[in-house]
Amino acid sequence: MMRGSSFLRPARIISSLLLPILMLAIQTDAVAAAASPAPYRIVGYASGWNPLQTKDAGKIDTLIFAFAQLKNGSVVLDDNGAKRLQDLIALKSKNPRLKVTISVGGWTVGGFSEAASTPAGREQFADSAAQLIAAQHADGLDVDWEYPGHHESGIKSSPEDKTNFTLLLKAVRASLDRAGAANGRTGANHYMLSVAIADGPFVSGVDIAAINPYLDWFNLMTYDFVNSATPTTGHHTGLHASALITGDGRTTDRAVQQFLAAGVPPQKLVIGAALYGREFADVKPEHNGLYQTYGTYVGGHNWPDLKHDVINKRGYIRYWDDAAQAPWLWNPKTHHFITYDDPQSIAAKAAYVKAQHLGGIMYWEQTLDSGDELLNDMWRGLQ
């Protein structure tokens, strides 16, 4: 039919009338995220930012910059860290609701026990942190001390850490409030305070009930349940207990129940998801390598690499644990085992957050999923 035929005109008229309606209906996820925030937080740790990911900035409630340093008792940022932090803060132009906070610490980072051990040390830590937050125009602080009362990461610890951690957070809360009052950051816009915190035996040096009043929320590090220091493979970020797990093996649900039992309101608990997997070699083949002893810990894989190069490829077979609500990979020829989060397990975690009325989902770490696939799954699951 010729382009000028009158038979096309009614269709064109109808199309022109419907076009505005269709344009309204076909909104992007990012626009929808900015327009109608869910009642749950999505919190992402970020060591930096890939410009290609800016399209999804509207799906994130809080980005936590990792990391500031603890030097001579003060919380500081070097020039490179300050630049990477400002890259995150610039995302507020895309998502005005976005909060950007600064995390201090991380695995193997010491100095916390020493800084928290005296009133003067706690004041120096707290005041330097508040000054840094204000100077960088950030929205708060995240304290990642791994872990009070423990020295597995090679840092110094003390039996007094349990009491001193509470006093440290009390001092930080007071310093942030003073800085907030001086900078018009009060009420709903106050400087926020959170902690990155483990579970099970790794919080034996934390008085959970005592620190709760000073915190806006808890970032539960519900990942790395199995790693190079554990005797067996397993689900490193499993939601529930596998039928094969032994004793009080760690799971996300067990972590949540531990904190609820300590009196933390559910809406202050943000569970962790992993954008990476962990691989083990020389694994015993029973149960397709799940919760078996192994010879060597191989290392980590980010989600895009797992998806494109490993899952159901090169001899790796994907399995799903209904009890744990978690996937794993087993290579029967090489006896390699990989544990990870994927869209199915993320959906299960999102459903769990809703069912338990929790605060949301946190993930480590933004640069590990350049396509934001798992972030998208978190966002969709929490709508």
FENRAHU-V327907 format. One record per run of one state. SS is the DSSP state (H for helix, E for strand, - for the rest). FROM is the first residue (numbers start at 1). LEN is the number of residues. If there is no record, write none. Layout:
ss->[SS:SS]
from->[FROM:FROM]
len->[LEN:LEN]
This chain:
ss->[-:H:-:H:-:E:-:H:-:E:-:E:-:H:-:E:-:H:-:H:-:E:-:H:-:H:-:E:-:H:-:H:-:E:-:E:-:H:-:H:E:-:E:-:H:-:E:-:E:H:-:E:-:E:-:E:-:H:-:E:-:H:-:H:-]
from->[1:6:26:29:36:41:47:51:60:62:72:74:77:79:94:99:106:112:117:119:137:140:145:161:183:187:190:192:198:200:204:208:213:217:221:232:233:252:262:266:269:275:276:282:286:290:293:294:296:303:311:316:322:326:332:336:341:343:357:360:365:366:369:373:382]
len->[5:20:3:7:5:6:4:9:2:10:2:3:2:15:5:7:6:5:2:18:3:5:16:22:4:3:2:6:2:4:4:5:4:4:11:1:19:10:4:3:6:1:6:4:4:3:1:2:7:8:5:6:4:6:4:5:2:14:3:5:1:3:4:9:2]
